[in-house]
């Protein structure tokens, strides 16, 4: 079967199409014919080697983690799905990728595809949906009446996180460019800062949760808008020692990650706030709950652009420009 792979880590990872064997199923797995797969910023980061100490991948490695498709075969131990079922899932952090004609998906990571979505829409959801769910609902435990700041509200994570935070009853602040103000407002953002005209830290106040979606000094600036007891949950780093312990990494990496995050943790502590780094994990049960929100249209997919499978590398290049409004999806079939 055809898959988009990278051959090595570094500046010239050798991204291209490769013929690889069709997956052999384990008893608890589904063989899924991929209809669509979305791309995420980490898909451009993994081939650089930055996550090599954390993500174990066998080269050549297939890219992509978000999949929507049809089950064509099931392992002997599968009980919840059968051939012909439409599913969506994340295979992030496994030894496989979604930008392929077929992918093996552990049953526990799959969820029924909402009937009101097509494959492209469903494929846009898993990474951003699970990341937002685990950051806002699980880690930060957002409650009704709290205030949540989601920078870069027009991006893939931002468009989903704004909607989820509103569903949880929060007041949501975000940043975006002038042209994207109508989009983030329509998604439910209450306090919108045009970053081309204002600095958010001079405008916003009294927030309980910050979702770290941007690299650079945005995290430190966001401390100025947090209430005492507030929380920063970062998706972009710096990595911290708690993350290393969760991944059961060695002492050296635990020390290094703790050192990398020492400044932001110290600054947060000085304001009575907390900092943590989140690495989203696949979870079929959570994805099914997200599917219910999509089926009831309390949350809707936001898609910027769709690429055909033979131009999947262009989808990665387009995403790397940082201008996407919502998700970038590859139509595989």
Secondary structure, 3 states (H helix, E strand, C coil): CEEEEECCCCCCCCCEEEECCCCCCCCCEEEEEEEEEEECHHHHHHCCCCCCCCCCCCCCEECCCEEEEEEEEECCCCCCCCCCCEEEEECCCCCCCCCECEEEEEHHHEEECCCCCCHHHHHCCHHHHHHHHHHHHHHCCCCCCCEEEECCCCCHHHHHHHHHHHHCCCEEEEEECHHHHHHHHHHCCCEEEECCCCCHHHHCCCEEEEEECCCCCHHHHHHHHEEEEEEEEECCCCCCHHHHHHCCCCHHHHHHHHHHCHHHHHHHHHCCCEEEECCCCCCHHHHHHHHHHHHCCCCCCCEEEEEEHHHHHHHHHHHHCCCCCCEEEEECC
